[in-house]
Amino acid sequence: MMLVAIAVILAVPGAFPLWLKIEQGVCGLVLLGVAALVNGKHLRAVSAVG
């Protein structure tokens, strides 16, 4: 949900200052990286039960 909220903040023209959009873009990229890492095959294989 956070990635969707960040995308909305970035997409709405003129509603937010540029510095906020830049900050949210950077946070979104970091969050996207964490989501990719957590949902990767290696971590799922390590944490698999059974």
PyMOL Python script that loads the backbone (N, CA, C, O; Angstrom):
from pymol import cmd

cmd.read_pdbstr("""\
ATOM      1  N   MET A   1       0.819  -1.195   0.000  1.00  0.00           N
ATOM      2  CA  MET A   1       0.000   0.000   0.000  1.00  0.00           C
ATOM      3  C   MET A   1       0.863   1.259   0.000  1.00  0.00           C
ATOM      4  O   MET A   1       0.496   2.275  -0.590  1.00  0.00           O
ATOM      5  N   MET A   2       1.997   1.182   0.658  1.00  0.00           N
ATOM      6  CA  MET A   2       2.861   2.363   0.707  1.00  0.00           C
ATOM      7  C   MET A   2       3.381   2.734  -0.677  1.00  0.00           C
ATOM      8  O   MET A   2       3.493   3.917  -0.998  1.00  0.00           O
ATOM      9  N   LEU A   3       3.696   1.744  -1.491  1.00  0.00           N
ATOM     10  CA  LEU A   3       4.174   2.056  -2.840  1.00  0.00           C
ATOM     11  C   LEU A   3       3.086   2.727  -3.664  1.00  0.00           C
ATOM     12  O   LEU A   3       3.376   3.603  -4.479  1.00  0.00           O
ATOM     13  N   VAL A   4       1.848   2.329  -3.460  1.00  0.00           N
ATOM     14  CA  VAL A   4       0.729   2.962  -4.165  1.00  0.00           C
ATOM     15  C   VAL A   4       0.566   4.410  -3.694  1.00  0.00           C
ATOM     16  O   VAL A   4       0.358   5.311  -4.507  1.00  0.00           O
ATOM     17  N   ALA A   5       0.660   4.628  -2.390  1.00  0.00           N
ATOM     18  CA  ALA A   5       0.534   5.984  -1.849  1.00  0.00           C
ATOM     19  C   ALA A   5       1.652   6.886  -2.371  1.00  0.00           C
ATOM     20  O   ALA A   5       1.414   8.047  -2.701  1.00  0.00           O
ATOM     21  N   ILE A   6       2.858   6.355  -2.445  1.00  0.00           N
ATOM     22  CA  ILE A   6       3.980   7.137  -2.962  1.00  0.00           C
ATOM     23  C   ILE A   6       3.763   7.461  -4.439  1.00  0.00           C
ATOM     24  O   ILE A   6       4.048   8.573  -4.883  1.00  0.00           O
ATOM     25  N   ALA A   7       3.260   6.490  -5.196  1.00  0.00           N
ATOM     26  CA  ALA A   7       2.992   6.729  -6.616  1.00  0.00           C
ATOM     27  C   ALA A   7       1.954   7.827  -6.799  1.00  0.00           C
ATOM     28  O   ALA A   7       2.067   8.640  -7.716  1.00  0.00           O
ATOM     29  N   VAL A   8       0.956   7.859  -5.944  1.00  0.00           N
ATOM     30  CA  VAL A   8      -0.075   8.904  -6.030  1.00  0.00           C
ATOM     31  C   VAL A   8       0.533  10.267  -5.714  1.00  0.00           C
ATOM     32  O   VAL A   8       0.248  11.248  -6.402  1.00  0.00           O
ATOM     33  N   ILE A   9       1.363  10.334  -4.685  1.00  0.00           N
ATOM     34  CA  ILE A   9       2.002  11.602  -4.335  1.00  0.00           C
ATOM     35  C   ILE A   9       2.841  12.114  -5.503  1.00  0.00           C
ATOM     36  O   ILE A   9       2.843  13.309  -5.797  1.00  0.00           O
ATOM     37  N   LEU A  10       3.550  11.207  -6.164  1.00  0.00           N
ATOM     38  CA  LEU A  10       4.395  11.617  -7.287  1.00  0.00           C
ATOM     39  C   LEU A  10       3.577  11.992  -8.516  1.00  0.00           C
ATOM     40  O   LEU A  10       4.007  12.826  -9.312  1.00  0.00           O
ATOM     41  N   ALA A  11       2.408  11.391  -8.678  1.00  0.00           N
ATOM     42  CA  ALA A  11       1.626  11.595  -9.893  1.00  0.00           C
ATOM     43  C   ALA A  11       0.740  12.841  -9.858  1.00  0.00           C
ATOM     44  O   ALA A  11       0.443  13.403 -10.912  1.00  0.00           O
ATOM     45  N   VAL A  12       0.317  13.283  -8.689  1.00  0.00           N
ATOM     46  CA  VAL A  12      -0.594  14.423  -8.594  1.00  0.00           C
ATOM     47  C   VAL A  12       0.181  15.709  -8.879  1.00  0.00           C
ATOM     48  O   VAL A  12       1.090  16.058  -8.125  1.00  0.00           O
ATOM     49  N   PRO A  13      -0.162  16.410  -9.945  1.00  0.00           N
ATOM     50  CA  PRO A  13       0.599  17.618 -10.297  1.00  0.00           C
ATOM     51  C   PRO A  13       0.256  18.803  -9.394  1.00  0.00           C
ATOM     52  O   PRO A  13      -0.915  19.121  -9.186  1.00  0.00           O
ATOM     53  N   GLY A  14       1.285  19.443  -8.868  1.00  0.00           N
ATOM     54  CA  GLY A  14       1.109  20.680  -8.121  1.00  0.00           C
ATOM     55  C   GLY A  14       0.584  20.556  -6.709  1.00  0.00           C
ATOM     56  O   GLY A  14       0.492  21.564  -6.009  1.00  0.00           O
ATOM     57  N   ALA A  15       0.237  19.367  -6.261  1.00  0.00           N
ATOM     58  CA  ALA A  15      -0.347  19.226  -4.932  1.00  0.00           C
ATOM     59  C   ALA A  15       0.712  19.221  -3.828  1.00  0.00           C
ATOM     60  O   ALA A  15       0.421  19.570  -2.684  1.00  0.00           O
ATOM     61  N   PHE A  16       1.925  18.829  -4.168  1.00  0.00           N
ATOM     62  CA  PHE A  16       2.981  18.719  -3.170  1.00  0.00           C
ATOM     63  C   PHE A  16       4.230  19.440  -3.674  1.00  0.00           C
ATOM     64  O   PHE A  16       4.452  19.522  -4.882  1.00  0.00           O
ATOM     65  N   PRO A  17       5.056  19.969  -2.746  1.00  0.00           N
ATOM     66  CA  PRO A  17       6.288  20.652  -3.168  1.00  0.00           C
ATOM     67  C   PRO A  17       7.294  19.655  -3.763  1.00  0.00           C
ATOM     68  O   PRO A  17       7.240  18.456  -3.490  1.00  0.00           O
ATOM     69  N   LEU A  18       8.199  20.179  -4.570  1.00  0.00           N
ATOM     70  CA  LEU A  18       9.173  19.343  -5.264  1.00  0.00           C
ATOM     71  C   LEU A  18      10.048  18.555  -4.293  1.00  0.00           C
ATOM     72  O   LEU A  18      10.347  17.387  -4.539  1.00  0.00           O
ATOM     73  N   TRP A  19      10.465  19.191  -3.185  1.00  0.00           N
ATOM     74  CA  TRP A  19      11.331  18.497  -2.243  1.00  0.00           C
ATOM     75  C   TRP A  19      10.631  17.269  -1.669  1.00  0.00           C
ATOM     76  O   TRP A  19      11.285  16.255  -1.426  1.00  0.00           O
ATOM     77  N   LEU A  20       9.325  17.332  -1.446  1.00  0.00           N
ATOM     78  CA  LEU A  20       8.579  16.197  -0.907  1.00  0.00           C
ATOM     79  C   LEU A  20       8.494  15.078  -1.942  1.00  0.00           C
ATOM     80  O   LEU A  20       8.617  13.901  -1.605  1.00  0.00           O
ATOM     81  N   LYS A  21       8.284  15.449  -3.191  1.00  0.00           N
ATOM     82  CA  LYS A  21       8.217  14.434  -4.247  1.00  0.00           C
ATOM     83  C   LYS A  21       9.562  13.730  -4.410  1.00  0.00           C
ATOM     84  O   LYS A  21       9.603  12.517  -4.615  1.00  0.00           O
ATOM     85  N   ILE A  22      10.648  14.472  -4.321  1.00  0.00           N
ATOM     86  CA  ILE A  22      11.979  13.864  -4.419  1.00  0.00           C
ATOM     87  C   ILE A  22      12.203  12.914  -3.250  1.00  0.00           C
ATOM     88  O   ILE A  22      12.674  11.792  -3.436  1.00  0.00           O
ATOM     89  N   GLU A  23      11.869  13.361  -2.058  1.00  0.00           N
ATOM     90  CA  GLU A  23      12.044  12.532  -0.863  1.00  0.00           C
ATOM     91  C   GLU A  23      11.198  11.270  -0.937  1.00  0.00           C
ATOM     92  O   GLU A  23      11.672  10.188  -0.590  1.00  0.00           O
ATOM     93  N   GLN A  24       9.974  11.392  -1.377  1.00  0.00           N
ATOM     94  CA  GLN A  24       9.094  10.234  -1.489  1.00  0.00           C
ATOM     95  C   GLN A  24       9.570   9.292  -2.594  1.00  0.00           C
ATOM     96  O   GLN A  24       9.435   8.075  -2.469  1.00  0.00           O
ATOM     97  N   GLY A  25      10.118   9.840  -3.660  1.00  0.00           N
ATOM     98  CA  GLY A  25      10.665   9.007  -4.731  1.00  0.00           C
ATOM     99  C   GLY A  25      11.832   8.164  -4.243  1.00  0.00           C
ATOM    100  O   GLY A  25      11.918   6.977  -4.556  1.00  0.00           O
ATOM    101  N   VAL A  26      12.733   8.775  -3.475  1.00  0.00           N
ATOM    102  CA  VAL A  26      13.872   8.043  -2.915  1.00  0.00           C
ATOM    103  C   VAL A  26      13.389   6.965  -1.949  1.00  0.00           C
ATOM    104  O   VAL A  26      13.856   5.828  -2.003  1.00  0.00           O
ATOM    105  N   CYS A  27      12.465   7.315  -1.075  1.00  0.00           N
ATOM    106  CA  CYS A  27      11.919   6.328  -0.139  1.00  0.00           C
ATOM    107  C   CYS A  27      11.206   5.200  -0.881  1.00  0.00           C
ATOM    108  O   CYS A  27      11.296   4.039  -0.483  1.00  0.00           O
ATOM    109  N   GLY A  28      10.510   5.537  -1.941  1.00  0.00           N
ATOM    110  CA  GLY A  28       9.823   4.524  -2.732  1.00  0.00           C
ATOM    111  C   GLY A  28      10.788   3.547  -3.375  1.00  0.00           C
ATOM    112  O   GLY A  28      10.523   2.346  -3.416  1.00  0.00           O
ATOM    113  N   LEU A  29      11.915   4.058  -3.883  1.00  0.00           N
ATOM    114  CA  LEU A  29      12.925   3.178  -4.471  1.00  0.00           C
ATOM    115  C   LEU A  29      13.532   2.246  -3.430  1.00  0.00           C
ATOM    116  O   LEU A  29      13.755   1.066  -3.700  1.00  0.00           O
ATOM    117  N   VAL A  30      13.801   2.778  -2.237  1.00  0.00           N
ATOM    118  CA  VAL A  30      14.325   1.940  -1.155  1.00  0.00           C
ATOM    119  C   VAL A  30      13.302   0.883  -0.764  1.00  0.00           C
ATOM    120  O   VAL A  30      13.651  -0.285  -0.594  1.00  0.00           O
ATOM    121  N   LEU A  31      12.056   1.280  -0.621  1.00  0.00           N
ATOM    122  CA  LEU A  31      10.995   0.343  -0.260  1.00  0.00           C
ATOM    123  C   LEU A  31      10.798  -0.726  -1.328  1.00  0.00           C
ATOM    124  O   LEU A  31      10.551  -1.888  -1.006  1.00  0.00           O
ATOM    125  N   LEU A  32      10.905  -0.343  -2.590  1.00  0.00           N
ATOM    126  CA  LEU A  32      10.800  -1.298  -3.684  1.00  0.00           C
ATOM    127  C   LEU A  32      11.926  -2.327  -3.611  1.00  0.00           C
ATOM    128  O   LEU A  32      11.702  -3.516  -3.834  1.00  0.00           O
ATOM    129  N   GLY A  33      13.129  -1.869  -3.300  1.00  0.00           N
ATOM    130  CA  GLY A  33      14.264  -2.783  -3.141  1.00  0.00           C
ATOM    131  C   GLY A  33      14.071  -3.751  -1.990  1.00  0.00           C
ATOM    132  O   GLY A  33      14.381  -4.935  -2.113  1.00  0.00           O
ATOM    133  N   VAL A  34      13.560  -3.255  -0.874  1.00  0.00           N
ATOM    134  CA  VAL A  34      13.301  -4.117   0.280  1.00  0.00           C
ATOM    135  C   VAL A  34      12.217  -5.135  -0.055  1.00  0.00           C
ATOM    136  O   VAL A  34      12.339  -6.306   0.306  1.00  0.00           O
ATOM    137  N   ALA A  35      11.168  -4.710  -0.734  1.00  0.00           N
ATOM    138  CA  ALA A  35      10.087  -5.621  -1.116  1.00  0.00           C
ATOM    139  C   ALA A  35      10.597  -6.709  -2.060  1.00  0.00           C
ATOM    140  O   ALA A  35      10.201  -7.869  -1.944  1.00  0.00           O
ATOM    141  N   ALA A  36      11.475  -6.338  -2.995  1.00  0.00           N
ATOM    142  CA  ALA A  36      12.043  -7.325  -3.917  1.00  0.00           C
ATOM    143  C   ALA A  36      12.931  -8.313  -3.166  1.00  0.00           C
ATOM    144  O   ALA A  36      12.914  -9.508  -3.458  1.00  0.00           O
ATOM    145  N   LEU A  37      13.700  -7.823  -2.207  1.00  0.00           N
ATOM    146  CA  LEU A  37      14.571  -8.691  -1.418  1.00  0.00           C
ATOM    147  C   LEU A  37      13.758  -9.658  -0.566  1.00  0.00           C
ATOM    148  O   LEU A  37      14.065 -10.849  -0.514  1.00  0.00           O
ATOM    149  N   VAL A  38      12.739  -9.162   0.093  1.00  0.00           N
ATOM    150  CA  VAL A  38      11.919  -9.991   0.982  1.00  0.00           C
ATOM    151  C   VAL A  38      11.141 -11.036   0.192  1.00  0.00           C
ATOM    152  O   VAL A  38      10.945 -12.150   0.678  1.00  0.00           O
ATOM    153  N   ASN A  39      10.699 -10.704  -1.001  1.00  0.00           N
ATOM    154  CA  ASN A  39       9.922 -11.638  -1.801  1.00  0.00           C
ATOM    155  C   ASN A  39      10.772 -12.474  -2.753  1.00  0.00           C
ATOM    156  O   ASN A  39      10.233 -13.183  -3.604  1.00  0.00           O
ATOM    157  N   GLY A  40      12.080 -12.398  -2.619  1.00  0.00           N
ATOM    158  CA  GLY A  40      12.978 -13.151  -3.490  1.00  0.00           C
ATOM    159  C   GLY A  40      12.992 -14.637  -3.159  1.00  0.00           C
ATOM    160  O   GLY A  40      12.589 -15.047  -2.071  1.00  0.00           O
ATOM    161  N   LYS A  41      13.461 -15.436  -4.108  1.00  0.00           N
ATOM    162  CA  LYS A  41      13.499 -16.889  -3.946  1.00  0.00           C
ATOM    163  C   LYS A  41      14.415 -17.321  -2.810  1.00  0.00           C
ATOM    164  O   LYS A  41      14.097 -18.255  -2.075  1.00  0.00           O
ATOM    165  N   HIS A  42      15.557 -16.642  -2.662  1.00  0.00           N
ATOM    166  CA  HIS A  42      16.516 -17.057  -1.660  1.00  0.00           C
ATOM    167  C   HIS A  42      15.938 -16.920  -0.243  1.00  0.00           C
ATOM    168  O   HIS A  42      16.026 -17.857   0.550  1.00  0.00           O
ATOM    169  N   LEU A  43      15.368 -15.799   0.067  1.00  0.00           N
ATOM    170  CA  LEU A  43      14.834 -15.592   1.421  1.00  0.00           C
ATOM    171  C   LEU A  43      13.646 -16.491   1.693  1.00  0.00           C
ATOM    172  O   LEU A  43      13.488 -16.981   2.811  1.00  0.00           O
ATOM    173  N   ARG A  44      12.805 -16.719   0.690  1.00  0.00           N
ATOM    174  CA  ARG A  44      11.680 -17.645   0.884  1.00  0.00           C
ATOM    175  C   ARG A  44      12.170 -19.059   1.105  1.00  0.00           C
ATOM    176  O   ARG A  44      11.584 -19.794   1.900  1.00  0.00           O
ATOM    177  N   ALA A  45      13.237 -19.461   0.419  1.00  0.00           N
ATOM    178  CA  ALA A  45      13.786 -20.808   0.592  1.00  0.00           C
ATOM    179  C   ALA A  45      14.408 -20.964   1.987  1.00  0.00           C
ATOM    180  O   ALA A  45      14.287 -22.022   2.605  1.00  0.00           O
ATOM    181  N   VAL A  46      15.063 -19.930   2.474  1.00  0.00           N
ATOM    182  CA  VAL A  46      15.687 -19.991   3.787  1.00  0.00           C
ATOM    183  C   VAL A  46      14.635 -20.079   4.889  1.00  0.00           C
ATOM    184  O   VAL A  46      14.824 -20.793   5.873  1.00  0.00           O
ATOM    185  N   SER A  47      13.539 -19.364   4.728  1.00  0.00           N
ATOM    186  CA  SER A  47      12.527 -19.314   5.777  1.00  0.00           C
ATOM    187  C   SER A  47      11.421 -20.352   5.593  1.00  0.00           C
ATOM    188  O   SER A  47      10.457 -20.358   6.358  1.00  0.00           O
ATOM    189  N   ALA A  48      11.539 -21.233   4.591  1.00  0.00           N
ATOM    190  CA  ALA A  48      10.514 -22.243   4.355  1.00  0.00           C
ATOM    191  C   ALA A  48      10.504 -23.269   5.498  1.00  0.00           C
ATOM    192  O   ALA A  48      11.544 -23.694   6.002  1.00  0.00           O
ATOM    193  N   VAL A  49       9.310 -23.632   5.869  1.00  0.00           N
ATOM    194  CA  VAL A  49       9.146 -24.620   6.941  1.00  0.00           C
ATOM    195  C   VAL A  49       8.879 -25.973   6.293  1.00  0.00           C
ATOM    196  O   VAL A  49       8.043 -26.110   5.399  1.00  0.00           O
ATOM    197  N   GLY A  50       9.622 -26.969   6.779  1.00  0.00           N
ATOM    198  CA  GLY A  50       9.386 -28.342   6.284  1.00  0.00           C
ATOM    199  C   GLY A  50      10.287 -28.641   5.215  1.00  0.00           C
ATOM    200  O   GLY A  50      10.250 -29.741   4.665  1.00  0.00           O
TER     201      GLY A  50
END
""", "prot")
cmd.dss("prot")
cmd.show_as("cartoon", "prot")
cmd.util.cbc("prot")
cmd.orient("prot")
